[in-house]
Amino acid sequence: MQQRTIGDRTVSAIGLGGMPMSIEGRPDAERSIATIHAALDAGVTLIDTADAYHRDANEVGHNEELIARALREYGAGAADVLVATKGGHLRPGDGTWTRDGDPAYLKRAAKESARRLGVDTIGLYQFHRPDPAVPYADSVGAIRELLDEGVILMAGISNADVAQIGEAREVLGGRLVSVQNQFSPAFRSSQGELEHCAKLGIAFLPWSPLGGIANAKELAMRHGAFQQVADEIGTSVHRVTLAWELALAPVVIPIPGASRPASIRDSAAAADLELTPDQIALLSV
Ligand SMILES: NC(=O)c1ccc[n+]([C@@H]2O[C@H](COP(=O)([O-])OP(=O)(O)OC[C@H]3O[C@@H](n4cnc5c(N)ncnc54)[C@H](OP(=O)(O)O)[C@@H]3O)[C@@H](O)[C@H]2O)c1
């Protein structure tokens, strides 16, 4: 599988997003474990998660624990996997998302994530979403302290605009290795951040790269050009979508979510699907 880099780590060009395995509508644990194992079998070495991927407030870290279990059960073959988790977003349990960017909270949350993942040091820790109640530099300052204390090995941010990327770089310097923002055929408004990351050489992880859990099934219907290219090649519209995102810049690493082995198998193959310049131009308008 084509490889890309996050900081000094080499990872598969397609990652696995863990959210569909832990929020409302999730499958049973056995199917989730089979999905994660299918990703590993396909050569995926990046898994994205967050402490907030759970249903009820009494099961914070559900997805982190699931991933830790799947990696343990897979054995030695999982040693190279980079697990990227996040903190700063919370789900009280009523379906809403809240934020907490308080530095002391973030530091506690990261340590809890490390415990659930069963590691001394988290491979990549991302500040999930800016909290308007806390100066951004203060929240990112907590991430710097986590780096300095060895709780996390690499630092990323999520849901950040160009100005916030600049602010995070002032705090973290070259230690900011990734930005994770929403980006898909339906949601292109973070194209500016994608291009900014490409200039800086920072990994850009599109979240909901297929349009999100609820919309991924309707890609073909809503985005005719993607289906047209898929038909031309004889492959799935999902694979074409991910291949298009990969073609936008060498720093792009999509993290499609999955709750079925077949989904991630199909998505992982996008890493080796090369679109022609004409196809890329058609999809990029
Ligand atoms: N940073 C943030 O604020 C943030 C926000 C949202 C998400 N995320 C991260 O980004 C990841 C991806 O986003 P997402 O899960 O919301 O949406 P998504 O990746 O756009 O769509 C996920 C859905 O697409 C389906 N799918 C995936 N590959 C497929 C394929 N090849 N063929 C057919 N269907 C396919 C899956 O179906 P099945 O379930 O049936 O397999 C899954 O439910 C999340 O899992 C999470 O890790 C981050």
PDBQT file of the ligand as one rigid body, heavy atoms in Angstrom, charges set to zero:
ROOT
HETATM    1  N1  LIG A 301     -12.018  15.534  14.191  1.00  0.00    +0.000 N 
HETATM    2  C1  LIG A 301     -13.324  15.533  14.169  1.00  0.00    +0.000 C 
HETATM    3  O1  LIG A 301     -13.986  16.461  14.670  1.00  0.00    +0.000 OA
HETATM    4  C2  LIG A 301     -14.028  14.372  13.544  1.00  0.00    +0.000 A 
HETATM    5  C3  LIG A 301     -15.394  14.442  13.265  1.00  0.00    +0.000 A 
HETATM    6  C4  LIG A 301     -15.991  13.345  12.636  1.00  0.00    +0.000 A 
HETATM    7  C5  LIG A 301     -15.232  12.236  12.309  1.00  0.00    +0.000 A 
HETATM    8  N2  LIG A 301     -13.903  12.184  12.625  1.00  0.00    +0.000 N 
HETATM    9  C6  LIG A 301     -13.063  11.024  12.285  1.00  0.00    +0.000 C 
HETATM   10  O2  LIG A 301     -13.145  10.812  10.878  1.00  0.00    +0.000 OA
HETATM   11  C7  LIG A 301     -13.534   9.467  10.637  1.00  0.00    +0.000 C 
HETATM   12  C8  LIG A 301     -14.291   9.354   9.336  1.00  0.00    +0.000 C 
HETATM   13  O3  LIG A 301     -15.472  10.114   9.382  1.00  0.00    +0.000 OA
HETATM   14  P1  LIG A 301     -16.933   9.435   9.517  1.00  0.00    +0.000 P 
HETATM   15  O4  LIG A 301     -16.780   8.065  10.043  1.00  0.00    +0.000 OA
HETATM   16  O5  LIG A 301     -17.752  10.440  10.247  1.00  0.00    +0.000 OA
HETATM   17  O6  LIG A 301     -17.487   9.474   8.032  1.00  0.00    +0.000 OA
HETATM   18  P2  LIG A 301     -17.041   8.857   6.615  1.00  0.00    +0.000 P 
HETATM   19  O7  LIG A 301     -15.702   8.257   6.737  1.00  0.00    +0.000 OA
HETATM   20  O8  LIG A 301     -17.242   9.925   5.612  1.00  0.00    +0.000 OA
HETATM   21  O9  LIG A 301     -18.154   7.758   6.380  1.00  0.00    +0.000 OA
HETATM   22  C9  LIG A 301     -18.197   6.621   7.176  1.00  0.00    +0.000 C 
HETATM   23  C10 LIG A 301     -19.195   5.634   6.618  1.00  0.00    +0.000 C 
HETATM   24  O10 LIG A 301     -18.861   5.338   5.286  1.00  0.00    +0.000 OA
HETATM   25  C11 LIG A 301     -19.104   3.976   5.019  1.00  0.00    +0.000 C 
HETATM   26  N3  LIG A 301     -17.994   3.506   4.156  1.00  0.00    +0.000 N 
HETATM   27  C12 LIG A 301     -16.675   3.640   4.387  1.00  0.00    +0.000 A 
HETATM   28  N4  LIG A 301     -15.954   3.125   3.368  1.00  0.00    +0.000 NA
HETATM   29  C13 LIG A 301     -16.853   2.634   2.485  1.00  0.00    +0.000 A 
HETATM   30  C14 LIG A 301     -16.739   1.974   1.244  1.00  0.00    +0.000 A 
HETATM   31  N5  LIG A 301     -15.529   1.758   0.705  1.00  0.00    +0.000 N 
HETATM   32  N6  LIG A 301     -17.879   1.602   0.617  1.00  0.00    +0.000 NA
HETATM   33  C15 LIG A 301     -19.096   1.850   1.155  1.00  0.00    +0.000 A 
HETATM   34  N7  LIG A 301     -19.270   2.477   2.342  1.00  0.00    +0.000 NA
HETATM   35  C16 LIG A 301     -18.158   2.876   2.997  1.00  0.00    +0.000 A 
HETATM   36  C17 LIG A 301     -19.055   3.244   6.328  1.00  0.00    +0.000 C 
HETATM   37  O11 LIG A 301     -20.110   2.301   6.314  1.00  0.00    +0.000 OA
HETATM   38  P3  LIG A 301     -20.177   1.037   7.313  1.00  0.00    +0.000 P 
HETATM   39  O12 LIG A 301     -20.361   1.638   8.671  1.00  0.00    +0.000 OA
HETATM   40  O13 LIG A 301     -21.373   0.314   6.824  1.00  0.00    +0.000 OA
HETATM   41  O14 LIG A 301     -18.892   0.284   7.206  1.00  0.00    +0.000 OA
HETATM   42  C18 LIG A 301     -19.137   4.340   7.373  1.00  0.00    +0.000 C 
HETATM   43  O15 LIG A 301     -20.241   4.249   8.235  1.00  0.00    +0.000 OA
HETATM   44  C19 LIG A 301     -14.344   9.099  11.871  1.00  0.00    +0.000 C 
HETATM   45  O16 LIG A 301     -14.565   7.721  11.979  1.00  0.00    +0.000 OA
HETATM   46  C20 LIG A 301     -13.501   9.714  12.944  1.00  0.00    +0.000 C 
HETATM   47  O17 LIG A 301     -12.380   8.893  13.216  1.00  0.00    +0.000 OA
HETATM   48  C21 LIG A 301     -13.296  13.252  13.223  1.00  0.00    +0.000 A 
ENDROOT
TORSDOF 0
